Amino acid sequence: MVFGMNKHVVIVKLLEVVVILMPVIYGITVAGGDFGGLVTPVYTPPDIGFSVGDVTSTRRGDVVVLNVSLTNESEFAVDIEAFNATLYYRDLVIGEAYLEAPVHIAAGEATTIQLVVDHVNLIPLADADENEVLELQGQISLTLQGVQVRTPFTMAFQLKTLRDAYKEE
């Protein structure tokens, strides 16, 4: 009688072991036999992308405001909190720029952001052609799904856009 009772206990214990080990064995099989790959988390950050559309300018006192059409090409809404950049003509610094106010852009949507260009030095641009390209190089700070991101951002536009702001006078 004792041996018969132990036989049932052994069978139940074997079933417990099988029930516990089957998901682990299945996971290792799915991971291609790589136990480290099974227990190491993998995170793929979402793609963050913008496309720049039309750039126009206006003048407000001593500063130039660039109105930039910006499209959020990522699959999530983005809050742009800051953009600090240097304005270059070839390798010469022409001015400094910053985002006037934080902006929310829904996924796939376009909006206009305003960049304030301060300390503009027009002297190197005196003999330049209107079709020459100016470049803003800086860092953009944004929040994407609660995560703060700081990444380099470069934007180019024609010198004509900057000159248009000074023709308004």
N, C-alpha and C positions, 0 to 999 in steps of 0.2 A: 504494500500500500504506500509506503514512504517513497519508493522509487517511482510510482505512478504520479504522485503529487509533484515530485521534482521535475518530471518530464514536462508537465504543463508549465511550470515556472520557467524552465529553460526555453520552451517554445515562445512564451510571452516575452521574455527578455530578448530573444533573437529578433522578434518582430519589432520591439522598441528600437533596437540598434538599426534595423533596416529602415524604419520610418525616419529616424534621425539622420542617417547617412545618405539616403537617396537624394535629398535636395542638394547636399554638398557635392555628391558625385555628379549630379546633373549640372551643377554650376561649373565645376571644373571641366566637364566635357564641353560645355558651351564656350568657356574661356579658352578652349584649345589646349587644355592641359596645363595652363599657366596659372598656378595658384596665386602668385603675386599679382597678376592682372585681375584676378577675381576679387581680391581684398583692397586693391588700390583704387581710390575714386578717380574718375576721369571727368574733367570739366572742359567743355569747349565754349569759350566766350562767344557771345553773339557778334556778328559783324556790325560795325559802326561805319556808316558811309554817308557822305553828303555830296550833293552836286550844286555847284554855284551857277546861278542864272545871271540875269541882268544886274549890273552894278551902276547906280546913278549916284550923284553927289549933290550936296547943298552946303552952303556956308552958314555958320552960326557964330558970329563974332570972329574970334581968332582961330576957330577950329573948323575943320571940314568934316561933315558927316557923310559916310558912305552908306547908302541904302542897298543892301545885298539880298537878292532873292536866293534863298537857301532851301534845298529840298532834302528831307530826311529819307535816305534810302535804306535805312535799317528796318528791321521788322518790329521794332519797339519804339514807343514814344521816348523822346529825349528832352531833357531840360538843360539848355546851355546856360551855364552860370557865369562863365567868364571867358574872354578871349583877349589875350595880351600879345601884341605882335609889333614887329618892326617893319617899317615900309622901306623897301629897297628899290633903287633904280640902278640896274647893273650891280655893282658891289658897293654903291654909296648909300648911306642911310639918309633917307628923305624925311622921315618922321616916325612917330610912335602911334599905335592905334590900340583901342580897347573897346570892349562891348559896352554900349550905353546902358542896357538893362537886360536882366535875365529873360530868356525866351523859352517857351514850351513849344515843341514841334511834334505832332502826332506822327505815327509811322506812315511813310509814303506821302506825307503832306509837305507843302511848300509854304514858307512864310518869309517875311522881310525882316532882317536883323539890321540894326544900326550900329555901325562902327565909327567911333569918334577918332579922327586923326588929328593929333596935336603936334606942335613943334615942327611944322612943315617947313622944309628948306627948299625953296624953289630955284635957288641959284644954279645947281647942277642941271636943272631941267630947262634952262633958258633956250638953248639951241636944239633941244631934242624934238624929234618928230612926234606928232600927236598919236601915231600908231605904236610908239614904243610901249613896252610893257613894264608896269610897276608890279612888284610882288610883295605881298604881306606874308611874313614868316613868323610864326609864333606858336603858342600853346593854347589849346582850347580845353576848358574844364567843363565837364558835363556830368549829369546824373542819368544813368540808364538802369531802370528797374531797381532803384534804391542803391546802386553801386556808383560811387564817384570815380570818374575816369579823367585822366589828364593825358592828352595826346598831342603830338605835333600837328599843325594844320598850316597849309600853304594855300594862298589864293592869289591869282594874277588878274590884273585888269589893265585897260589902256590908260595912258597918260591923259588922253582926251577927257576922261571921266573926272580926273582931278582938276584939270584946267577949267572945265565947265563950272565948277564951284566958284572959281575966282572971276569968271566972266559975269556973274550975277550982279556985281556991284554997280 
